[in-house]
Amino acid sequence: MFLEACAQNAGLGEPSLAELIALKAEARRVPLNAHLELTYRCNEQCVHCYCVVEHGKEREARARELTTAEIVRVLDDLAELGGLYLTLSGGEVLVRPDFFEIAAHARKAGFAYRIYTNGIGLNASRIERLAALEPLTVELSIFSADAAVHDGITRVPGSFDRLMRNVALLKAHGLRVYLKSVMMKPNIAGFADLHRLGRELGVFTHIFACEVSPRIDGPILKPRQYQLDENELVDYLGQSVLPATEPLFEGASEDIAKQRDTCGPAVNSCCIDPYGNVYPCVAFRVPLGNVREKPLRELWYAPPPAIQDLLSVKKYEDLTECSSCELIGFCKRCHGDNLLERGGSDWKSCHPHARTFASAQRRVYQIQKAGRPS
């Protein structure tokens, strides 16, 4: 879906073209989709964030970050390897004084690039500069239509009002604005109002999710306290304004396991953190190496044994517990989240969080199916 959406938004044509590009990239193990985390520093402190540096530790974090020249070299290396889709994220990308220089080079290198930002560091002059650089999308997080709830999650008073002003300015400059909302315990009661606000703002699209990721360091499971439980997930997923829940595959578990591909980190995607570590994806925090020590091409094509093991898992049948699971048709397990939640080991075992989510989806599907006319 991401590749298809990127292709259409970038003017690359029908989804079939994106599928062809993705298939070729996968066959040749080309890092088509790269995620570049520019910093973990942020001007917000969202309660559920997976990576943000705590206030008071920014100076130490900044000193360790890749320099502008190092990032430019990484972008050139990614382009040479065949990278096409690029995400620039943080933390908050705009806390880096060189952000616009980095974005300009990404455009010059030919990437169809997206920008993740919380939006509060934008102003009229910055938005004008951003529009001139023609990003594919500008994607902003919004947590509630109620300013007090939104600001309570970001822990920055006034962040909601600043975000609303900047959404209007971004739209006025013709930028494709995506709003992204994570529904969790602190904001689930306001889902209907938030959904309505997204429509009223007239943005390019409004994406809802309900998965709260574990932190990549420190108190790994702390964000999970905000995760909806199974009954809350059932109530949320059953909302009439959301697409009907359907199984991804139907049939016997063993047959599905032979058909279903697992996610493909380190096959056609990679993530590079602010300090130069290269990972298979944002979630799977086992490094291929560091671009300060070896060139990206060498890291990519000579992965360490742990990454070779990851690459060997291609189908659900390669995961013993998954291959006979009754929820396999609904499951969207994440190897990386499972690795973090299990303390850095045993990621091939059942992913308990994904199982809870799959169970909720199946329950919603059964309810919706029972209510359809025969």
FENMONOR-V60100 format. One record per run of one state. SS is the DSSP state (helix for helix, strand for strand, loop for the rest). FROM is the first residue (numbers start at 0). LEN is the number of residues. If there is no record, write none. Layout:
BEGIN
{{SS & FROM & LEN} {SS & FROM & LEN}}
END
This chain:
BEGIN
{{loop & 0 & 1} {helix & 1 & 8} {loop & 9 & 5} {helix & 14 & 14} {loop & 28 & 4} {strand & 32 & 5} {loop & 37 & 20} {helix & 57 & 7} {loop & 64 & 3} {helix & 67 & 14} {loop & 81 & 3} {strand & 84 & 5} {loop & 89 & 3} {helix & 92 & 3} {loop & 95 & 3} {helix & 98 & 10} {loop & 108 & 3} {strand & 111 & 6} {loop & 117 & 6} {helix & 123 & 9} {loop & 132 & 4} {strand & 136 & 5} {loop & 141 & 5} {helix & 146 & 8} {loop & 154 & 4} {helix & 158 & 14} {loop & 172 & 4} {strand & 176 & 6} {loop & 182 & 5} {helix & 187 & 14} {loop & 201 & 3} {strand & 204 & 5} {loop & 209 & 12} {helix & 221 & 5} {loop & 226 & 3} {helix & 229 & 8} {loop & 237 & 15} {helix & 252 & 7} {loop & 259 & 1} {strand & 260 & 1} {loop & 261 & 7} {strand & 268 & 4} {loop & 272 & 4} {strand & 276 & 3} {loop & 279 & 7} {strand & 286 & 4} {loop & 290 & 5} {helix & 295 & 6} {loop & 301 & 3} {helix & 304 & 8} {loop & 312 & 2} {strand & 314 & 1} {helix & 315 & 3} {loop & 318 & 3} {helix & 321 & 3} {loop & 324 & 10} {helix & 334 & 7} {loop & 341 & 10} {helix & 351 & 19} {loop & 370 & 4}}
END
